[in-house]
Amino acid sequence: MAVIDANNLILGRMASLVARRLLNGEEINIINAEKVIISGRRDATFERYKRYIDRGSREFGPHFPRRPDQIVARTIRGMIPHKKMTGREAYDRLKVYIGVPPELSKEQANTLQEASITRLSTSNYTVLGDLSKRLGSKF
């Protein structure tokens, strides 16, 4: 079981690396999901995610999450074949948490250098926790 600290990691890069590891059979727990970085202009990012949420209705889908842990899980789900058995099994091996849960506080958390914010050369980014609050999340 691997524990990944998502603090200051770029969402798309982290999701692609985690999806590959999940498909290889690894069990992964992601902590601090609210501190993930989404690169791009803040207002453009908000508008894009707002369109995702407004697309579905309460009765009919698609339903897009507002909480940061669910947004991270949904992003990773989009990078695996979640409608096939191998993708479903891989997705079941993923757990995403807001903050650090008590059962994982004693575990050694790793980070992914390939997805770190230091790779980002611009200052245009949004923290996922701020985006979620703006979208109406109550986490």
C-alpha positions as CSV (number, residue, x, y, z in Angstrom):
1,M,0.0,0.0,0.0
2,A,1.4,3.4,-1.0
3,V,0.5,6.6,0.6
4,I,0.9,9.7,-1.6
5,D,0.8,13.2,-0.1
6,A,-0.9,15.4,-2.8
7,N,0.3,18.7,-1.3
8,N,1.5,21.0,-4.2
9,L,1.1,18.3,-6.9
10,I,-0.4,19.1,-10.3
11,L,-3.7,17.3,-10.7
12,G,-3.4,15.9,-14.2
13,R,0.2,14.8,-13.8
14,M,-0.5,13.2,-10.5
15,A,-3.6,11.5,-11.8
16,S,-1.9,9.9,-14.8
17,L,1.0,8.6,-12.7
18,V,-1.5,7.1,-10.1
19,A,-3.7,5.6,-12.8
20,R,-0.7,3.8,-14.3
21,R,0.3,2.4,-10.8
22,L,-3.3,1.3,-10.1
23,L,-3.5,-0.6,-13.4
24,N,-0.2,-2.3,-12.4
25,G,-2.0,-3.7,-9.3
26,E,-0.8,-1.3,-6.6
27,E,-3.1,-0.1,-3.8
28,I,-2.9,3.7,-3.4
29,N,-4.1,6.1,-0.7
30,I,-4.0,9.8,-1.5
31,I,-4.0,12.3,1.4
32,N,-4.4,16.1,1.4
33,A,-6.5,16.1,-1.7
34,E,-7.6,19.7,-1.0
35,K,-4.1,21.0,-1.6
36,V,-3.8,19.7,-5.2
37,I,-2.9,22.3,-7.8
38,I,-4.8,22.9,-11.1
39,S,-2.7,24.7,-13.6
40,G,-4.2,27.5,-15.7
41,R,-6.0,30.8,-15.2
42,R,-8.2,30.8,-12.1
43,D,-11.3,32.2,-13.8
44,A,-11.0,29.8,-16.8
45,T,-10.6,26.8,-14.5
46,F,-13.6,27.8,-12.5
47,E,-15.8,28.2,-15.6
48,R,-14.7,24.8,-16.9
49,Y,-15.6,23.0,-13.7
50,K,-18.8,25.0,-13.3
51,R,-19.8,23.8,-16.8
52,Y,-19.1,20.2,-15.7
53,I,-21.4,20.6,-12.6
54,D,-24.2,22.4,-14.5
55,R,-24.3,19.8,-17.2
56,G,-26.3,17.2,-15.2
57,S,-29.5,17.6,-13.3
58,R,-30.5,16.3,-9.9
59,E,-32.5,13.4,-11.4
60,F,-30.4,12.6,-14.4
61,G,-26.6,12.5,-14.9
62,P,-23.9,13.1,-15.4
63,H,-23.2,14.0,-11.8
64,F,-19.9,15.8,-11.2
65,P,-18.6,16.1,-7.7
66,R,-17.8,19.3,-5.8
67,R,-15.7,17.9,-2.9
68,P,-11.9,17.9,-3.6
69,D,-11.4,14.2,-2.7
70,Q,-14.1,13.2,-5.1
71,I,-12.8,15.5,-7.9
72,V,-9.4,13.9,-7.6
73,A,-10.9,10.4,-7.7
74,R,-13.1,11.3,-10.7
75,T,-10.0,12.7,-12.5
76,I,-8.2,9.4,-11.9
77,R,-11.2,7.4,-12.9
78,G,-11.2,9.2,-16.3
79,M,-7.7,7.9,-16.9
80,I,-8.5,4.2,-16.4
81,P,-10.9,2.0,-18.3
82,H,-13.5,2.2,-15.5
83,K,-16.2,0.3,-17.4
84,K,-14.1,-2.8,-17.9
85,M,-13.3,-5.3,-15.1
86,T,-9.6,-4.4,-14.9
87,G,-10.5,-0.7,-14.6
88,R,-13.1,-1.4,-11.9
89,E,-10.7,-3.5,-9.9
90,A,-8.0,-0.8,-10.2
91,Y,-10.4,2.0,-9.2
92,D,-11.4,-0.1,-6.1
93,R,-7.8,0.0,-5.0
94,L,-7.8,3.8,-4.8
95,K,-8.7,5.8,-1.7
96,V,-8.6,9.6,-1.6
97,Y,-8.8,11.6,1.7
98,I,-9.2,15.3,2.6
99,G,-6.4,15.9,5.2
100,V,-4.7,13.0,6.9
101,P,-7.0,10.4,8.4
102,P,-6.0,8.9,11.8
103,E,-5.4,5.4,10.4
104,L,-2.8,6.8,7.9
105,S,-1.1,9.3,10.3
106,K,1.6,6.8,11.2
107,E,2.3,5.8,7.6
108,Q,5.2,7.3,5.6
109,A,3.7,9.5,2.9
110,N,5.6,9.8,-0.4
111,T,5.3,12.5,-3.0
112,L,5.6,12.4,-6.8
113,Q,8.5,14.6,-8.0
114,E,7.3,14.3,-11.6
115,A,4.0,16.0,-10.7
116,S,5.4,18.6,-8.3
117,I,4.5,22.3,-8.6
118,T,8.2,23.2,-9.1
119,R,7.8,22.0,-12.7
120,L,5.2,24.8,-13.3
121,S,6.9,27.9,-14.6
122,T,4.0,30.3,-14.3
123,S,2.1,31.5,-11.3
124,N,-1.3,30.8,-12.9
125,Y,-2.8,28.0,-10.8
126,T,-5.7,27.2,-8.5
127,V,-5.7,25.2,-5.3
128,L,-8.4,22.5,-5.5
129,G,-9.8,23.3,-2.0
130,D,-10.4,26.9,-3.1
131,L,-12.1,25.8,-6.3
132,S,-14.3,23.4,-4.4
133,K,-15.5,26.1,-2.0
134,R,-16.3,28.4,-4.9
135,L,-18.3,25.6,-6.5
136,G,-20.3,25.2,-3.4
137,S,-18.6,22.4,-1.5
138,K,-19.0,22.3,2.3
139,F,-15.9,20.1,3.1
